[in-house]
C-alpha cells in the first residue's frame, strides 16, 4: 500500500511540477519527491525521517517560508486515512517568484504614486508662487488703467492685461489639476440657482462671441428644476471650460449650451441633468477624440498651432465630472463641429430652502439700505477694516472700543444695527448684549439688531451667541460679501441663514492654501483692489503692534494668564484680518497656552509669536516703502 502511494505521489509531482511529501501523524516525512528536495535545499532521501515543520492541523497557514531555503510555498493537504494508512499528502507550490514580482510591482506602484504626488505638489506650489505676483500685476494694471493715460499707454497696458489674464488662466488650470490629483479638491453641497450659474458661465464669453460674430445661446429644454443642491462653482468651472473651448475653436456659426433632464433611475428628491455644448467649429479628427480628455493633450500639437493652451481644460472636466459621479462624452466630425456633453445628478432642495430665494447661493450678495452702524470693536486694525467695508457700502459708522463704551453710545443716539465684538475689555460683547436685551430703563432699544463679530469658530458658539440675544454671527476675518449678507439678514431684508451654518460661511482659516507671511492676493481681494486702503491698514498695524508686543511681554512676565489670553486673542483677530497665517497660528498657540495656565508653553509660544509678528511688520514696511499710491486716490 505504501509503495503504491509513493508511486502515485511521484506521478503527481511530475504532472504538476509541485513538491509533494508524505507525512505521518507525528509530522515525520515518510517520502519526499525530488522537487521537495529542491525546495528544502536537501536531498530527498535525507528528508525522509525528518520533521516536516509545517503544521498539519486545521487549515494551516496560506503561505509558509521554508527555513532551509528561504523559499515561500503555498501548502495544500490531503488526508489519506481512508486508504488504511495514517498519512497526509502535502503539496507545496513554490510561490516565491510570484510573490517577489508582486512585491516589486507594489513597490513600483508606491514609488510611482509618490512621484505623482510630488509632481502634483510641486505644480501646485510653483504655480502658486507665480500666480500670486501675477494677481498683483493684474491689480496694479487695473489701477493704472483707471488713471489718465495716452492712447498708446492704454493700448500697451491692455495688451499687458490680456497677456497676464491668459497666463493666469493657464496657472489656475495647473493648480486645479494638481489639487485634483492629490485629492485636495472637495465638493460642496449647497443650494444654487441653475439659470444664474449657466448665465455666469456663458456671459464670460459673450464679448469674444460678439467679436467673432457667433450666436452664443443657453437653452433649458423640457422640465428642468430652477434650484438644485450641489457644487455650483465646480459646475460653473466645467461649463466655462467647455463653452470656452467651443467659442475658441469656432470662427463662424453658433455655440449653444443646452440643459435637459437625462432620464433614468434616480431618487424622488434628486434629478439627473444632461448638459450639452454644441458648436459649429473646426471639429476633432476621429483618431484624436479618445485622447483629448487626457492631461496636457491637444488635438493640434504642431509648433505652429493656431490655438494655444496647456491642454488641461478637458482633463479637469473629466476629473470633476467623475468626482461627482457623472458621465461625459464627445461627438465630433472634423470640419463639422462638436458636441461635448456630460450628465450629473443633483439633489433637490427642501421647500424651506426653495422659499428663501437662494440669492446668496447664486452669487448675489444681499444689499441693504444705508444704515447707521455702531461698531463695537477694541482692535484698531479690525476697526479700520470693518469701517472701510461699511462706509464703502454707504453706511454711517460710529466706533466703540469696549462694551461699556458701546452702551454709552446707545444712550446718546439711535443706531440701526450693532456689530458687536465678543471679546472686549471692561465689558465683553455677550454681557453688553444681555444688558441691552434685558433693559427696563428705556435707555436702549431692546429689539435693535446685533451681529456678533468673533475669532471663535467652535461648535456651539453660534447657539451661545444667539441665546444671549444676538441676531447674527460672523467669524473673523470677515469678507465683504459675508458682512453685507449678515447685515441684510439682521435687518430682516434677507432670508435667515441655516441654523447649523455660520453666517460667515466657514470657520476662520489661513487665507491661502500655501501660507505666506502676508498673502497679498487675498488681501487685495478683501480690499476690493484698493491698495491705498491696504497701505493705510499696514501703517496702522506697524504703528500699533510694537506697543502691544510690550504689553503682551509684561503680561507674560507677570504670569497673568487671563490677560495674556485676551491679548493673544485680540492679535489673532488682527492677524486674520491682515491675512497673516503664520502670525495667526502663533497667536492661537499662545492663547491656548495661556488658557491652560502652561507657563513653559507660554514662553515658547510667545517667542514664536514675536518672530512671526516681526516678520509681518517687516513685510508691511517693505510694501509701504515701495508703495506709489500714497497721497493719490485709488480706483475701486
C-alpha positions in Angstrom: 0.0 0.0 0.0 2.8 2.5 0.9 4.7 1.6 -2.3 1.6 2.4 -4.3 1.1 5.7 -2.6 4.8 6.7 -3.2 4.5 5.9 -6.9 1.2 7.9 -7.1 2.8 10.8 -5.2 5.8 10.9 -7.6 3.5 10.8 -10.6 1.5 13.8 -9.2 4.7 15.7 -8.7 5.8 15.0 -12.3 2.4 16.0 -13.6 2.0 19.3 -11.6 5.7 20.3 -11.1 4.9 20.9 -7.4 6.8 19.4 -4.4 5.0 16.6 -2.6 5.5 15.0 0.8 4.0 12.0 2.6 3.9 12.8 6.3 2.7 10.7 9.2 0.5 11.9 12.1 3.6 12.9 14.1 4.8 15.2 11.4 7.6 12.9 10.2 8.3 12.8 6.5 7.9 9.3 5.1 8.6 10.2 1.5 9.8 13.3 -0.4 9.8 13.9 -4.2 12.8 15.3 -6.0 11.0 18.7 -6.3 10.7 18.7 -2.5 14.5 18.3 -2.2 15.0 21.4 -4.3 12.6 23.4 -2.1 14.1 22.3 1.1 17.7 22.5 -0.3 18.2 18.9 1.0 18.4 15.7 -1.0 15.0 13.9 -0.9 16.4 10.7 0.8 17.8 12.9 3.6 14.4 14.5 4.2 12.9 11.1 4.9 12.6 10.6 8.7 12.9 14.3 9.5 10.3 16.6 10.9 8.2 18.3 8.2 8.0 21.6 10.1 4.6 22.6 8.5 1.6 22.4 10.8 -0.9 19.8 9.6 -3.7 20.5 11.9 -6.6 22.8 10.8 -6.4 24.8 7.7 -2.8 25.9 8.3 -1.1 29.0 7.0 -1.9 30.1 3.4 1.8 30.6 2.8 4.9 29.3 4.6 8.5 30.4 4.3 10.9 27.4 4.5 13.8 27.9 6.9 16.2 25.7 4.9 16.0 27.6 1.6 14.0 30.7 2.4 11.5 29.8 -0.4 7.9 30.7 0.1 5.3 27.9 -0.6 1.5 27.6 -0.5 0.7 24.2 1.2 -2.3 22.0 0.4 -3.1 18.9 2.4 -4.8 15.6 1.6 -5.7 13.1 4.4 -5.1 9.5 3.4 -6.7 7.7 6.4 -9.3 6.1 4.2 -6.6 4.2 2.4 -5.6 2.4 5.6 -2.5 4.4 6.4 -2.4 7.3 8.9 -0.7 9.6 6.4 -1.1 13.1 5.0 0.0 14.1 1.5 1.4 17.6 1.5 1.5 19.5 -1.8 3.9 22.5 -1.7 3.6 25.1 -4.6 6.5 27.4 -4.9 5.2 31.0 -5.0 8.5 32.8 -4.3 8.8 34.2 -7.8 5.2 35.3 -7.9 5.3 37.0 -4.5 8.6 38.7 -5.3 7.1 40.0 -8.5 4.0 41.2 -6.7 6.1 43.0 -4.0 8.2 44.6 -6.7 5.1 45.7 -8.5 3.6 47.1 -5.3 6.9 48.9 -4.5 7.0 50.3 -8.0 3.4 51.4 -7.8 4.0 53.1 -4.4 7.0 54.8 -5.9 5.1 56.0 -8.9 2.3 57.3 -6.7 4.8 59.1 -4.5 6.3 60.6 -7.6 2.9 61.6 -8.9 2.1 63.3 -5.6 5.4 65.0 -5.5 4.8 66.3 -9.0 1.4 67.5 -8.2 2.6 69.2 -5.0 5.4 70.8 -7.0 3.0 72.0 -9.6 0.6 73.4 -7.0 3.4 75.2 -5.2 5.3 76.6 -8.1 2.1 77.8 -9.9 1.0 79.4 -6.6 4.3 81.2 -6.4 3.8 82.5 -9.9 0.1 83.2 -9.6 0.5 85.4 -6.5 2.7 88.1 -8.2 0.6 87.7 -11.4 -2.5 88.7 -9.5 -0.6 91.6 -8.1 0.4 92.6 -11.7 -3.2 92.4 -12.8 -4.3 94.5 -9.8 -1.7 97.2 -10.5 -2.6 97.2 -14.2 -6.2 97.7 -13.4 -5.4 100.6 -11.1 -3.1 102.2 -13.7 -5.8 101.8 -16.4 -8.1 103.8 -14.1 -5.8 106.8 -14.3 -5.3 109.3 -17.1 -3.2 107.7 -19.9 -2.3 108.4 -23.5 -3.9 106.2 -26.1 -0.6 104.4 -26.7 -0.1 103.8 -23.0 -3.6 102.4 -22.7 -3.1 100.1 -25.7 0.1 98.8 -24.1 -1.5 98.2 -20.7 -4.5 96.5 -22.3 -2.1 94.1 -24.1 -0.3 93.5 -20.8 -3.6 92.8 -19.0 -4.6 90.4 -21.7 -1.3 88.5 -21.5 -1.4 88.4 -17.7 -5.0 87.1 -17.8 -4.1 84.4 -20.3 -1.2 83.3 -18.1 -3.3 83.3 -15.0 -5.9 81.1 -16.7 -3.2 78.5 -17.5 -1.8 78.7 -14.0 -5.3 78.2 -12.5 -5.8 75.1 -14.7 -2.5 73.7 -13.4 -3.4 74.4 -9.8 -6.8 72.9 -10.1 -5.4 69.8 -11.8 -2.7 69.4 -9.2 -5.3 69.7 -6.4 -7.5 67.1 -8.0 -4.6 64.6 -8.4 -3.5 64.9 -4.7 -7.2 64.6 -3.6 -7.2 68.2 -2.1 -10.3 69.3 -4.0 -13.6 68.9 -2.1 -17.1 69.3 -3.4 -19.7 71.5 -1.8 -23.4 70.6 -1.4 -25.3 73.8 -1.2 -28.4 75.1 -2.9 -27.9 77.2 -6.1 -29.9 78.7 -9.0 -29.3 76.8 -12.2 -30.1 79.7 -14.6 -27.8 82.1 -12.8 -25.0 79.5 -12.9 -25.5 78.9 -16.6 -25.6 82.6 -17.3 -22.4 83.2 -15.3 -20.6 80.6 -17.4 -21.9 81.8 -20.7 -21.6 85.6 -20.1 -17.8 85.3 -19.7 -17.5 84.6 -23.4 -20.2 86.9 -24.8 -17.7 89.7 -25.7 -15.5 87.2 -27.7 -18.5 85.7 -29.3 -19.8 89.1 -30.4 -16.3 90.0 -31.7 -16.3 86.8 -33.8 -19.9 87.1 -34.9 -21.0 84.0 -33.2 -24.5 83.2 -31.9 -24.0 82.2 -28.2 -27.1 80.8 -26.6 -28.2 79.0 -23.5 -31.3 76.8 -23.6 -33.3 74.9 -21.0 -35.1 72.0 -22.7 -38.2 70.5 -21.0 -38.9 70.3 -17.3 -35.6 71.4 -15.7 -35.6 72.5 -12.0 -34.6 76.0 -11.3 -33.0 75.3 -7.9 -30.5 72.4 -7.3 -28.3 71.3 -4.5 -24.6 70.6 -5.4 -21.4 72.4 -6.1 -22.2 75.4 -8.3 -18.7 76.6 -8.6 -17.5 73.2 -10.0 -20.4 73.0 -12.4 -19.6 76.5 -13.5 -15.9 75.5 -14.0 -16.9 72.6 -16.2 -19.2 74.8 -18.3 -16.6 77.5 -18.6 -14.0 75.0 -19.9 -16.5 73.5 -22.4 -18.1 76.8 -23.6 -14.7 78.4 -23.7 -13.3 75.7 -25.9 -16.3 75.9 -28.2 -16.0 79.6 -28.7 -12.3 79.3 -29.0 -12.4 76.7 -31.8 -15.4 78.2 -33.7 -14.9 81.0 -36.2 -18.4 81.2 -37.6 -21.9 79.9 -36.8 -23.0 79.3 -33.2 -22.3 77.8 -29.8 -25.3 76.5 -27.9 -25.4 75.3 -24.3 -28.5 73.1 -23.8 -29.6 71.6 -20.5 -32.3 68.8 -20.3 -33.4 66.0 -18.0 -31.2 63.0 -18.5 -33.8 60.4 -17.5 -33.0 57.1 -15.9 -33.5 56.0 -12.4 -32.9 58.4 -9.5 -34.3 59.1 -6.0 -37.5 61.2 -5.8 -35.6 64.1 -4.2 -32.9 64.2 -6.9 -32.6 64.8 -10.6 -30.1 63.9 -13.3 -29.4 66.6 -15.9 -27.6 66.4 -19.3 -25.5 69.4 -20.3 -24.5 69.6 -24.0 -22.3 72.3 -25.6 -22.8 72.2 -29.4 -20.6 74.2 -31.7 -20.1 74.7 -35.5 -16.3 74.9 -35.2 -13.3 73.0 -36.6 -14.2 69.7 -35.1 -11.8 67.0 -33.9 -10.2 64.2 -36.0 -11.6 60.8 -35.1 -8.2 59.5 -34.2 -7.7 62.3 -31.6 -11.1 62.1 -29.9 -10.2 59.5 -27.3 -7.0 61.3 -26.3 -8.3 64.9 -25.8 -9.5 64.3 -22.3 -6.0 63.3 -21.2 -3.7 65.7 -19.4 -1.6 68.1 -21.4 -3.1 66.9 -24.6 -4.4 68.9 -27.6 -5.7 67.8 -31.0 -3.2 70.1 -32.7 0.3 69.6 -31.3 2.3 71.2 -34.1 4.7 74.1 -33.1 2.7 76.4 -35.4 -0.7 75.5 -33.9 -3.2 78.3 -34.1 -4.9 77.7 -30.7 -2.8 78.0 -27.5 -3.3 76.5 -24.1 -1.9 74.0 -21.6 -4.2 71.1 -22.7 -5.6 70.7 -19.2 -9.2 72.1 -19.6 -10.8 68.8 -20.7 -8.7 66.7 -18.3 -10.1 68.9 -15.5 -13.6 68.4 -16.9 -13.1 64.7 -16.9 -12.0 64.6 -13.3 -14.7 67.0 -12.0 -17.5 65.0 -13.7 -16.1 61.7 -12.4 -15.8 63.2 -8.8 -19.5 64.0 -8.9 -20.5 60.5 -10.2 -21.3 61.7 -13.7 -20.6 60.6 -17.2 -19.2 62.6 -20.2 -18.7 62.2 -23.9 -18.0 63.9 -27.2 -19.4 63.5 -30.7 -17.4 65.4 -33.3 -16.6 65.4 -37.0 -13.6 67.3 -38.4 -14.8 70.5 -40.1 -18.4 70.0 -39.0 -18.3 70.9 -35.3 -18.5 69.1 -32.0 -20.9 68.3 -29.2 -19.4 67.9 -25.7 -21.9 66.5 -23.2 -21.9 65.4 -19.6 -24.6 64.3 -17.1 -24.7 64.9 -13.4 -27.1 64.1 -10.6 -28.2 66.9 -8.2 -30.3 66.8 -5.1 -33.4 68.9 -4.9 -33.7 71.5 -2.1 -36.3 71.3 0.6 -39.4 73.5 0.4 -37.9 75.8 3.0 -34.6 76.3 1.1 -36.6 76.9 -2.1 -38.6 79.6 -0.3 -35.5 81.5 0.7 -34.8 82.5 -2.8 -31.1 81.5 -2.5 -29.8 84.8 -3.6 -26.5 84.3 -1.7 -26.1 80.9 -3.3 -26.5 82.4 -6.7 -23.5 84.7 -6.0 -25.8 87.8 -5.5 -24.9 89.4 -2.1 -27.9 90.8 -0.4 -27.6 94.6 -0.1 -29.4 96.6 2.5 -30.3 100.3 2.7 -27.7 102.7 4.2 -27.6 102.2 7.9 -26.2 103.9 11.0 -23.9 101.2 12.4 -22.4 101.0 15.9 -19.1 99.1 15.6 -18.1 97.8 19.0 -14.6 96.5 18.4 -11.5 97.0 20.5 -8.9 96.1 17.9 -7.8 99.2 15.9 -6.9 97.2 12.8 -10.2 95.4 12.7 -11.9 98.8 13.3 -10.3 100.3 10.3 -11.0 97.3 8.1 -14.7 97.0 9.1 -15.3 100.7 8.9 -13.9 100.8 5.3 -16.2 97.9 4.2 -19.2 99.6 5.8 -18.5 103.1 4.5 -17.8 101.8 1.0 -21.4 100.3 1.0 -22.8 103.7 2.1 -23.3 103.1 5.8 -22.5 105.6 8.6 -20.2 104.1 11.2 -19.5 105.0 14.9 -16.9 103.0 16.8 -16.7 102.0 20.4 -13.7 100.1 21.8 -15.4 98.4 24.8 -18.8 97.0 25.6 -19.4 99.7 28.2 -18.5 102.4 25.7 -21.0 100.9 23.3 -23.7 101.2 25.8 -22.8 104.8 26.4 -23.1 105.5 22.7 -26.5 103.8 22.5 -27.8 106.2 25.3 -26.7 109.2 23.2 -28.2 108.4 19.8 -30.1 106.0 17.7 -28.4 103.2 15.6 -29.9 100.8 13.1 -27.7 97.9 14.0 -24.7 96.9 16.2 -21.6 95.0 15.1 -20.5 93.6 18.5 -17.1 92.0 19.1 -17.3 89.2 21.6 -14.0 89.8 23.5 -13.6 93.4 24.6 -12.1 95.0 27.8 -14.3 96.3 30.7 -17.4 94.6 29.3 -17.5 91.9 26.6 -19.9 91.6 23.8 -22.1 88.9 25.5 -22.5 91.0 28.6 -23.3 94.1 26.6 -25.9 92.3 24.6 -27.6 90.9 27.7 -27.7 94.4 29.1 -29.4 95.7 26.0 -31.9 92.9 25.8 -32.9 93.0 29.4 -33.0 96.8 29.8 -36.1 98.2 31.6 -34.9 101.8 31.9 -35.7 102.8 28.4 -32.1 103.8 27.7 -31.8 101.2 24.9 -33.9 99.7 22.2 -34.1 96.1 23.3 -35.0 95.0 19.7 -32.0 96.6 18.0 -30.4 94.0 15.6 -27.0 92.8 16.9 -24.4 91.0 14.8 -21.6 89.1 16.7 -18.0 89.5 15.5 -15.6 86.9 16.8 -12.5 85.0 16.0 -14.2 82.0 17.7 -15.5 79.3 15.4 -16.2 76.4 17.7 -19.2 74.1 17.6 -21.9 75.5 19.8 -20.6 79.1 19.7 -23.4 80.2 17.4 -26.1 78.8 19.8 -24.4 80.6 22.7 -24.4 84.0 21.0 -28.0 83.6 19.7 -29.1 82.6 23.2 -27.5 85.8 24.6 -29.8 87.7 22.2 -27.6 88.3 19.1 -29.3 88.1 15.7 -26.3 87.0 13.6 -22.8 85.6 14.0 -19.8 86.4 11.8 -16.4 84.7 12.1 -13.3 86.8 11.6 -11.7 87.5 9.1 -15.0 88.9 7.7 -15.4 89.1 3.9 -17.2 92.0 2.3 -19.9 89.6 1.0 -20.5 87.9 4.3 -20.7 91.2 6.2 -23.3 92.6 3.7 -25.3 89.4 3.8 -25.3 89.3 7.6 -26.5 92.9 7.8 -29.3 92.2 5.4 -30.4 89.2 7.4 -30.2 91.1 10.7 -32.3 93.9 9.3 -34.9 91.3 8.0 -34.1 92.1 4.4 -32.9 88.6 3.5 -33.7 85.0 4.5 -32.1 83.8 7.7 -29.1 81.6 7.5 -29.3 77.8 8.1 -29.2 77.0 11.8 -26.2 74.7 11.5 -24.1 77.0 9.4 -22.1 80.1 10.4 -23.3 83.2 8.6 -19.8 83.9 7.5 -19.8 80.7 5.6 -16.8 78.9 7.2 -14.6 78.8 10.2 -11.6 81.1 10.4 -8.7 79.6 8.4 -5.5 80.8 6.9 -6.2 83.0 4.0 -4.5 80.8 1.4 -3.6 77.2 0.8 0.1 77.8 0.9 0.9 80.0 4.0 2.9 83.2 3.4 3.9 85.9 5.8 1.3 88.1 4.1 -1.0 86.7 1.5 -1.1 89.7 -0.9 -3.6 88.2 -3.4 -6.2 87.6 -0.7 -5.6 91.0 0.9 -6.2 92.7 -2.5 -9.4 90.7 -2.9 -10.6 91.6 0.6 -9.8 95.3 0.0 -11.7 95.2 -3.3 -8.5 96.2 -5.2 -7.9 99.3 -3.1 -4.2 99.3 -2.4 -4.3 102.7 -0.8 -6.7 101.2 1.9 -4.2 98.4 2.4 -1.4 100.8 2.9 -3.5 102.6 5.5 -4.1 99.3 7.3 -0.4 98.4 7.1 0.7 101.8 8.5 -1.8 101.4 11.4 -0.6 97.9 12.1 3.1 98.8 12.1 2.5 101.7 14.4 0.2 99.8 16.8 2.0 96.5 17.3 5.3 97.4 19.0 3.4 98.8 21.9 1.1 95.8 22.0 4.1 93.5 22.0 5.5 95.1 25.1 2.1 94.8 26.9 2.0 91.1 26.0 5.6 90.7 27.2 4.6 92.3 30.5 1.6 90.0 30.9 3.9 87.0 30.3 6.4 88.3 32.9 3.6 88.7 35.5 2.2 85.2 34.6 -1.2 87.0 34.1 -2.7 84.1 32.1 -6.1 85.7 31.7 -4.7 89.0 30.3 -2.2 87.1 28.1 -5.0 85.0 26.6 -7.1 88.1 25.9 -4.2 90.0 24.3 -3.3 87.0 22.1 -6.9 86.6 21.1 -7.0 90.3 20.0 -3.8 90.0 18.0 -5.1 86.8 16.4 -8.1 88.6 15.1 -5.9 91.4 13.6 -3.6 88.7 12.0 -6.6 87.1 10.4 -7.8 90.4 9.0 -4.3 91.1 7.6 -4.1 87.6 6.1 -1.0 86.7 8.1 -1.5 82.9 8.6 1.8 82.2 10.5 1.1 85.1 12.9 -2.5 84.0 13.4 -1.4 80.4 14.2 1.2 81.6 16.6 -1.3 83.8 18.4 -3.7 80.9 18.6 -1.0 78.7 20.2 -0.2 81.5 22.8 -3.9 81.9 23.6 -4.3 78.2 24.2 -1.2 78.0 26.4 -2.5 80.9 28.5 -5.9 79.4 28.9 -4.3 76.2 30.1 -2.0 78.1 32.5 1.0 76.4 31.0 3.9 78.8 31.8 6.6 76.8 29.8 4.4 76.6 26.8 3.5 80.3 27.0 7.2 81.2 26.7 7.7 79.0 23.7 4.5 80.2 22.1 5.4 83.9 22.8 8.8 83.5 21.1 7.2 82.1 18.0 4.5 84.8 18.0 7.1 87.5 18.4 9.1 86.2 15.5 6.0 85.9 13.3 4.9 89.4 14.3 8.3 90.9 13.4 8.2 89.2 10.0 4.8 90.5 9.3 5.8 94.1 10.2 8.9 93.8 8.1 6.8 92.7 5.1 4.4 95.6 5.7 7.3 98.1 5.9 8.7 96.9 2.6 5.2 97.3 1.0 4.9 100.8 2.4 8.4 101.8 1.2 7.6 100.5 -2.3 4.1 102.0 -2.4 3.5 104.5 -5.1 -0.2 105.2 -4.3 0.3 107.2 -1.1 -1.3 110.5 -1.4 -3.3 109.7 -4.6 -6.8 108.5 -5.0 -7.1 104.7 -5.6 -9.5 103.2 -8.1 -12.1 100.8 -6.6 
